[in-house]
């Protein structure tokens, strides 16, 4: 069993519950009480279950963005961050060619 976040209180604070994780990534709730993280940890401790803190994930290699799936507006915003201004009056194909040419050198 583990603690998992399952929404937020009306105050914006995260809501936690206790359950088991299924193979598909969903959870089967075992304790339906809505709790803060501290309350959930105390409940787990009272149940005799050791609370494990998750280990931080290893850094993953950043994958290249899929420029073909981006809109003209997204391409323009991306290139502005690079200091390059695109002309959205051009076709998307031409904008994509400019973007790919720019990032090919990086």
SERO-4910 file (N, C-alpha, C, O; in steps of 0.05 Angstrom, whole numbers):
BEGIN
 pado doro    nc1    nc2    nc3   cac1   cac2   cac3    cc1    cc2    cc3    oc1    oc2    oc3
  Unk    A     17    -24      0      0      0      0     18     25      0     40     25     10
  Unk    A      6     46    -11     21     71    -13      2     94    -12    -23     92    -15
  Unk    A     13    118     -6     -2    143     -6     -1    155    -34     20    155    -46
  Unk    A    -24    164    -43    -24    177    -69    -42    202    -68    -62    202    -53
  Unk    A    -35    222    -84    -52    246    -86    -75    240   -104    -73    229   -126
  Unk    A    -99    248    -94   -123    242   -109   -141    267   -110   -164    266   -101
  Unk    A   -130    289   -119   -146    314   -122   -136    335   -103   -114    334    -92
  Unk    A   -154    355    -98   -147    378    -81   -172    385    -65   -194    382    -74
  Unk    A   -167    395    -40   -188    406    -24   -197    432    -36   -183    443    -54
  Unk    A   -219    444    -27   -229    469    -38   -209    492    -32   -210    513    -45
  Unk    A   -191    488    -12   -171    508     -6   -147    507    -25   -130    524    -24
  Unk    A   -146    486    -42   -124    483    -60   -103    464    -50    -85    456    -65
  Unk    A   -105    456    -25    -86    437    -13    -91    409    -25   -114    401    -28
  Unk    A    -69    394    -30    -73    367    -42    -87    348    -23    -84    349      2
  Unk    A   -103    330    -35   -118    309    -20   -103    283    -25    -96    276    -47
  Unk    A    -99    268     -3    -85    242     -5   -104    220      4   -121    224     22
  Unk    A   -100    197     -8   -114    172      1    -93    150      1    -70    153     -7
  Unk    A   -101    127     11    -83    104     13    -95     81     -4   -119     76     -3
  Unk    A    -77     69    -19    -86     47    -36    -63     32    -48    -40     36    -40
  Unk    A    -70     15    -67    -49      0    -82    -50      8   -111    -71     14   -122
  Unk    A    -27      8   -123    -24     16   -151    -28     -8   -169    -16    -29   -165
  Unk    A    -45     -4   -189    -50    -25   -209    -29    -24   -231    -14     -4   -233
  Unk    A    -27    -45   -246     -8    -46   -268    -11    -24   -288      8    -15   -301
  Unk    A    -36    -14   -292    -41      6   -312    -36     35   -301    -41     54   -315
  Unk    A    -27     37   -276    -20     63   -265    -43     75   -248    -39     95   -235
  Unk    A    -67     63   -249    -89     72   -232    -86     61   -204    -69     43   -199
  Unk    A   -102     71   -186   -101     61   -158   -127     49   -149   -148     57   -158
  Unk    A   -125     28   -133   -148     17   -119   -147     28    -91   -129     22    -75
  Unk    A   -167     44    -84   -167     58    -59   -174     38    -37   -193     23    -39
  Unk    A   -158     37    -15   -162     20      8   -173     36     31   -190     26     46
  Unk    A   -164     61     35   -173     78     56   -186    103     42   -171    118     30
  Unk    A   -212    105     44   -226    126     28   -226    153     41   -235    172     29
  Unk    A   -216    156     66   -215    182     79   -199    201     63   -178    194     52
  Unk    A   -208    226     62   -193    247     48   -175    260     69   -184    270     89
  Unk    A   -148    259     64   -129    267     84   -108    286     73   -103    287     49
  Unk    A    -95    300     91    -70    315     83    -48    294     82    -52    271     90
  Unk    A    -25    302     72     -3    282     70      5    273     98     11    249    102
  Unk    A      6    291    117     14    284    144     -6    265    156      2    246    170
  Unk    A    -31    270    152    -52    252    162    -50    224    150    -53    204    163
  Unk    A    -45    223    124    -43    198    109    -18    182    120    -20    158    123
  Unk    A      4    196    124     28    182    134     23    171    162     31    149    169
  Unk    A      8    187    179      2    178    206    -17    153    205    -14    135    220
  Unk    A    -36    154    186    -55    131    183    -40    106    175    -45     85    185
  Unk    A    -21    109    156     -5     86    147     11     75    170     13     51    174
  Unk    A     23     93    186     39     84    209     21     70    229     30     49    240
  Unk    A     -3     79    234    -21     66    253    -30     39    242    -38     22    258
  Unk    A    -30     36    216    -38     10    204    -14    -10    204    -17    -33    197
  Unk    A      9      0    212     33    -17    213     47    -20    186     64    -37    182
  Unk    A     41     -2    168     53     -2    141     75     19    141     71     42    149
  Unk    A     99     11    133    121     29    132    117     49    109    112     41     86
  Unk    A    120     75    115    117     96     95    144     99     81    164    107     94
  Unk    A    145     94     55    170     98     40    168    124     25    148    129     12
  Unk    A    190    139     26    191    163      9    201    155    -18    221    141    -20
  Unk    A    187    164    -39    196    156    -66    223    168    -72    229    191    -65
  Unk    A    239    153    -86    265    163    -95    262    181   -119    245    175   -136
  Unk    A    277    202   -120    275    220   -144    282    204   -169    301    189   -169
  Unk    A    267    210   -190    272    196   -215    299    205   -227    307    229   -224
  Unk    A    313    187   -240    338    194   -253    332    213   -275    312    211   -289
  Unk    A    350    232   -280    345    251   -301    344    236   -328    360    219   -334
  Unk    A    324    244   -344    321    231   -370    332    250   -392    333    274   -389
  Unk    A    340    237   -413    350    253   -435    327    267   -448    306    254   -454
  Unk    A    329    293   -453    308    308   -465    305    299   -494    324    298   -509
  Unk    A    280    293   -502    275    286   -530    270    312   -545    261    332   -534
  Unk    A    276    311   -570    271    335   -587    241    339   -590    226    320   -592
  Unk    A    233    364   -589    205    370   -593    197    362   -622    213    362   -640
  Unk    A    172    354   -625    162    347   -651    151    372   -664    127    379   -661
  Unk    A    168    384   -679    161    410   -692    137    407   -711    121    425   -713
  Unk    A    134    384   -724    113    380   -743     85    381   -730     66    389   -743
  Unk    A     84    375   -704     58    375   -690     52    403   -679     30    407   -669
  Unk    A     70    422   -681     66    448   -670     51    466   -690     54    463   -714
  Unk    A     35    484   -678     21    504   -695     41    526   -703     63    527   -692
  Unk    A     32    543   -721     49    566   -728     54    584   -704     77    594   -701
  Unk    A     34    587   -687     38    604   -663     59    591   -644     75    605   -633
  Unk    A     57    565   -641     77    551   -623    105    553   -635    124    557   -620
  Unk    A    107    550   -661    133    552   -674    145    581   -670    168    584   -664
  Unk    A    127    600   -673    136    628   -670    146    633   -641    166    645   -637
  Unk    A    131    623   -621    138    626   -593    165    612   -587    182    623   -573
  Unk    A    168    589   -598    193    573   -594    217    589   -605    237    591   -592
  Unk    A    214    599   -629    236    613   -641    242    640   -628    265    650   -628
  Unk    A    221    653   -617    226    678   -603    244    674   -579    261    691   -573
  Unk    A    241    651   -566    259    644   -544    288    641   -553    307    645   -538
  Unk    A    291    635   -579    318    632   -591    328    658   -603    350    660   -613
  Unk    A    311    679   -601    319    705   -611    314    708   -641    326    726   -654
  Unk    A    297    692   -652    291    693   -681    262    698   -684    245    685   -672
  Unk    A    255    717   -702    227    723   -708    219    710   -733    231    713   -754
  Unk    A    197    694   -732    186    681   -756    164    698   -767    150    713   -752
  Unk    A    160    696   -793    138    710   -806    115    689   -810    117    672   -828
  Unk    A     94    692   -794     72    672   -795     56    674   -821     39    657   -826
  Unk    A     61    694   -837     47    695   -863     58    674   -882     45    667   -902
  Unk    A     82    664   -876     93    643   -893     78    617   -887     64    614   -868
  Unk    A     82    597   -905     69    571   -901     82    557   -878    104    562   -870
  Unk    A     67    538   -866     77    523   -844    102    507   -852    120    504   -837
  Unk    A    101    497   -877    124    481   -887    150    498   -887    171    489   -880
  Unk    A    147    524   -895    171    541   -896    180    547   -868    204    548   -862
  Unk    A    161    552   -849    168    557   -821    182    533   -809    202    536   -795
  Unk    A    172    509   -815    184    485   -805    213    482   -815    231    474   -801
  Unk    A    217    489   -841    244    487   -852    263    505   -838    286    498   -832
  Unk    A    254    530   -831    270    549   -816    277    538   -788    300    540   -779
  Unk    A    257    528   -775    261    518   -748    280    495   -748    299    494   -732
  Unk    A    276    476   -766    293    452   -767    322    460   -774    341    448   -764
  Unk    A    325    479   -792    352    488   -800    366    501   -776    390    497   -772
  Unk    A    351    516   -761    363    530   -738    373    509   -717    395    511   -707
  Unk    A    355    489   -711    362    470   -690    381    448   -699    392    434   -683
  Unk    A    384    445   -726    403    425   -736    431    431   -727    447    413   -723
  Unk    A    438    456   -725    465    464   -717    470    462   -688    493    466   -679
  Unk    A    450    456   -672    453    455   -643    457    427   -634    461    422   -610
***
